[in-house]
Amino acid sequence: MSSVKADDGCEIAYHERAGGKGKPAVLLVHALAMSTSMWDGVSHILEGEARLVALDCRGHGASGKPGGPYDTTRFAKDFAAVLDACGIDRAVVVGCSMGGTAAQRFAALYPQRTAGLLLLDTTAWYGATAPKDWEARAAKAENEGMQSLIGFQLERWFSDAFKAAQPAMVEKTVDVFLKNDTRAYGATCRMLGAADEREVIAKYQGPTVVALGEQDQATPLAMANDLVSRIKGSSLHVIRGAKHFTPIEAPEEVASCIRKVLKQV
């Protein structure tokens, strides 16, 4: 794991997968309360096909955990700092859930650096009640601890079939979640409650695939369709049987979606 200082001094940790030098670059951005480990399965499949860089967003994993406030512009600048540290001018940006929302802001701020987008299990806007809804989740974590959210999260993350077949992977994901700093988690929740990328993402014109799990309740099909309607030339891919954490539940299909974007670059 390496790290780079963002322009505000926050350390942003990142990991580059071996074997991708000289290949097109792909920046992998995880979901809320996850880390670079979310991409282990996808990275294993794509090893050698692309230059894969996964980062821990601020407030997460091995990165710095300032108390906030956070916003998607700040996250996008962090992504640019990681690309700079790696000497990468342009990358396909792959973002899951929170990572996908922030990836949209990156594409708006740095269109010349965005070779393409894969927006997984995500949205441009969580709706009119989002500030209240996300504030409630932040407060629960801050007041009762991350453990208080496990039941709610497990219902959203994975299909029942995956939970039954892959208990070790489910346990690993829970462990990552529980290690989160509650103050940083709360700041990130509030960022998502305030995020609205609907107008900015409509200006992006590069290759884009929007994908989601068939059973995704957190960012359902209507949100994916809204993204497709806003991004000219984008396409929709539904991952059958999966829920919200498709990079973990269906890494083969996510890898195929990345390949689809890379072919258009």
Secondary structure, 3 states (H helix, E strand, C coil): CEEEECCCCCEEEEEECCCCCCCCEEEEECCCCCCHHHHHHHHHHHECCEEEEEECCCCCCCCCCCCCCCCHHHHHHHHHHHHHHHCCCCEEEEEECHHHHHHHHHHHHCHHHEEEEEEECCCCECCCCHHHHHHHHHHHHHHHCHHHHHHHHHHHHCCHHHHHHCHHHHHHHHHHHHCCCHHHHHHHHHHHHHCECHHHHCCCCCCEEEEEECCCCCCCHHHHHHHHHHCCCCEEEEECCCCCCHHHHCHHHHHHHHHHHHHHC
